[in-house]
Every structure is written in structure tokens, then in C-alpha cells.
């Protein structure tokens, strides 16, 4: 998966770090520290040396209750810094909600427009249409001066997801390529600390939309509340921990004040393993309840995955009912896909999967024949291998409907280690239908292919 930002293209299968450069006198944690252009450029160069790939320049504080800055003043603060950094070959992001500032910054060399108001202003959409910059679309209720009075939600995760999906769809309808879009759930913007924490703990839900996803937890109030740290400047280590957790759950871009601490935390970032699960033999089932028994078998396999060392399940697809592949004379299958973050090496992971299969009665007699449980490694992040024991990415993944549909439910724009994109175009075997919670077919339509 790539995030395309003017002349820069980022492979977001690994975290992309964006350093925060506030050229303001009143930002909530670093106001006044870098408001002189020379000091701002020097700090940006330091963050790049520490590992930042993007510098996000902001000239207006958007802390809760902050007042709007006049356009001329925001331009005065930001454009000289944007121009100086862009001339040095830096990927510069402009953090603004004003179309005049965004346009001037792009003309000065900015490659990203980061809009906390989510491109609600048609003039901002027009700026996006007129350039090829990357776009960060953030969720916020109201504006910074009023947003905390709007922190009411029935379900904060669903409502933020639906809002960001709608905003991204409107940008696409305006002609914006989806590869340019990054979505930001906006923790702390019109949300209580508890709401922000719930949102960031469910960031995998946003990853299912198929866009680059930003985690912008740095020094936020919810981090202070969760870790018991009152001073925003003392929250860097906790913020770095939040960045790592967010990226392992599905975020792809990290916005941070402290690049050094964030890079140190991201050194523990674990590879993503895609595991395909399937089975068509119900060991114990009453007549008419065979599918329920097959699902129970796969749930036992998922429980086995939960016990693996140094491994966390990030997301699990719906269950799918599929036609047999390669060997027709057998019952239909139930399938799913699980995403794992794991520190287990691929060949060792394969051994663990075989152990889970064996514990559930797997018998290997007829190739591609009936089985109680089958666990395949479909992909292991950025790792390719071809041996008699293991080939990665799985050589038949793209031809299997029962793999592609559940995988694309979780990651519509998934990119395999060898650079191939998840797609239904090459599907030939195992036609699959998604099952609802009651076990009946819920949706037979194809996933959105972006």
C-alpha cells in the first residue's frame, strides 16, 4: 500500500513518521519554541536526522478553545519555513484548515495538506483538486473554539469511521485518487479522553476503509489521562508507546513531537502475518448444524492463535462459506482470515500452525481434500521465501476467492510482500459468500477494490 504525496511516495507497510513543527506562539505543548524561521528549519533538520520522513508545519494552534488566526498571520508564520524546507528536498506537510494557506503552501513546495476540519470547506477541496499533494482528512466536530462542547456520540468508533469514509468518498467523487488520502480519527478533537482512548484502541476499524491511517496521539490529553501524566511535555514516552500500539493495530503514519522517542518505540514494530483459516469437516454436529460446527472448529483455531508467544491478533474477518477448490467431491468450507502481529519467524510460525491443526484432528491424506482445520500463512510482511517447506507470499492466494474476499474485508488495498495487490481479478477457485452473525449469507457482493 502506498501513500502518494506529490513527488513523494511512501510505502506504508511500515510506519511513516511525521515530525510536528509548530511555528506558533501558543501551541499547547511547544508554543513559541520554533516561531522564528531559522529556529524552525533547524529543528526540522534535527527531526529528519532522527528519522522523520515528513515535517508537518503548523501556524495556527488548534488546541481546545483556541481562537482563529488571521490568514495573513498564518501565511507569515508558515510559508517561509515551508519554502525553505521544500527547497532542501524535505517532504513538507502544511497543517491548516484555510484554503488560502493550503494553496500558498503547495505553491511554496508543500507535498501534503493536513486539514483538521476534514476538507469540509469546498475551497479546500478545490485546492486538493488543483494539485497532487497528499491529503490528511481529520475528524473534528465543530471547530477548535467549540469542539469540546460537541463530544457526544452514541458510538464514537462507528461515527468517526462513517464520517471519515464519507469525507474520503466525497474527495474521490471530486477526482482525488484514493492513494493520496490519509485519514486521521482526531483524538482529542471534540472527544473526551475516554472517547479518544476507545477510538485509538479500535483503529483497526479505520484500517478496514483501505486508506493510509494516521495516529496522532502525541502529547494529547487522553494520553495524559490514561497514563496519569499532567504535563504535556512529559508525555513523550507514553505517546511513543501509543504510536507503536496504533501502528501494530493498523495505523500507517505517526505524527509526533518527539521523533527520537517514537523511532525508538517503533524499533519493536512486529511484522504482519496474514493467516487463512478453513475447514469443511464437522467432527461433532447434529444434522443441519454442520456449518455451526465448522465455525466452532475455526473459533478453536483462533483461540490457539491467541496462545502463540509474542503474537497479537489485530483483526479477524467475518466467516465465509465457500465452494471446494481443486478437489470437488467434498463438502463446502467455512473460511476466514486473521491478521497477526508476531515476533515469531515464518518457518517457526508454520510449525505452530501445524500444531494447532493437529490438535483439532487434521489428517493429511488427500491433497486439498476434506479437513477439520487448515491454517495457511498467506503473507508475512515484506518477507519472501521459496522452499519445499514454505513459499511466501502464498503462490495460490490471488486465485482463491475464499482468501481474497476476507482479506479485502480487512485490508481492501493490501499489498503482498512481492508487491502484488489484493484483487478479485485473478480469482478462479472457491467462490465465497460472507456469513452474518446468524450463519446465513449476509453479503455476496465483492469488496470495494480501490
Helices and strands as residue ranges (DSSP letters): E 2-5, E 8-11, E 16-22, H 37-50, E 54-58, H 71-87, E 92-95, H 99-107, E 112-115, H 122-129, E 134-138, G 147-150, H 156-173, G 178-180, E 181-184, H 193-200, H 203-207, E 212-215, H 221-227, G 232-234, H 236-249, E 253-256, H 259-266, E 271-279, H 290-306, E 311-316, E 320-322, E 333-342, H 346-359, E 374-380, E 385-386, E 391-392, G 397-399, H 401-410, E 432-435, E 441-443
